[in-house]
Amino acid sequence: MADMIVSFSIQQQQEVEAIVIDKDGAEALRYLSDLVGILKSRESHACGPKVAEGSPGQG
């Protein structure tokens, strides 16, 4: 699996901080579950769109 850089908005950073401060295990699990879904959806697009097969310059 290739390395991936993840960026969080300020709102997402605050949500993570709130989960940690509250020690809310259920909310943390929900957040991580959502995050895994997002990461998996981006995994298939890591190398960009598939280039059409054919002669160079024709794709």
VMD Tcl script that draws the C-alpha trace (Angstrom):
set ca {
  {0.00 0.00 0.00}
  {1.30 3.41 -0.95}
  {1.83 6.17 1.58}
  {-1.04 8.62 1.92}
  {-1.09 12.16 3.24}
  {-4.26 13.07 5.10}
  {-5.34 16.66 5.66}
  {-7.91 17.68 8.24}
  {-9.93 20.86 8.21}
  {-9.95 23.00 11.35}
  {-13.42 21.66 12.13}
  {-12.22 18.05 11.81}
  {-9.23 18.78 14.05}
  {-11.54 20.24 16.67}
  {-13.81 17.19 16.44}
  {-10.86 14.86 17.03}
  {-9.68 16.98 19.97}
  {-13.19 16.94 21.48}
  {-13.38 13.15 21.17}
  {-10.02 12.78 22.90}
  {-10.81 15.30 25.65}
  {-14.20 13.66 26.33}
  {-12.66 10.17 26.12}
  {-15.74 9.19 24.10}
  {-14.91 5.69 22.87}
  {-18.13 5.20 20.91}
  {-17.71 8.52 19.08}
  {-14.05 7.77 18.39}
  {-14.97 4.41 16.86}
  {-17.64 6.06 14.69}
  {-15.21 8.74 13.54}
  {-12.49 6.22 12.70}
  {-14.98 4.02 10.88}
  {-16.00 6.98 8.72}
  {-12.35 7.88 8.16}
  {-11.50 4.33 7.03}
  {-14.35 4.51 4.53}
  {-12.99 7.77 3.13}
  {-9.44 6.41 2.92}
  {-10.56 3.23 1.17}
  {-12.51 5.23 -1.40}
  {-9.39 7.29 -2.15}
  {-7.11 4.21 -2.31}
  {-8.41 3.19 -5.72}
  {-7.72 6.67 -7.09}
  {-4.20 7.05 -5.68}
  {-2.56 6.79 -9.10}
  {-5.13 8.89 -10.88}
  {-7.53 7.82 -13.58}
  {-6.70 4.81 -15.70}
  {-5.01 5.82 -18.93}
  {-6.68 4.52 -22.07}
  {-4.78 1.72 -23.75}
  {-3.35 2.43 -27.18}
  {-0.49 4.24 -28.85}
  {1.26 7.01 -26.90}
  {-0.44 10.36 -27.41}
  {-3.70 8.64 -28.27}
  {-5.00 8.21 -24.73}
}
mol new
graphics top color blue
foreach p $ca { graphics top sphere $p radius 0.5 }
foreach p [lrange $ca 0 end-1] q [lrange $ca 1 end] { graphics top cylinder $p $q radius 0.2 }
display resetview
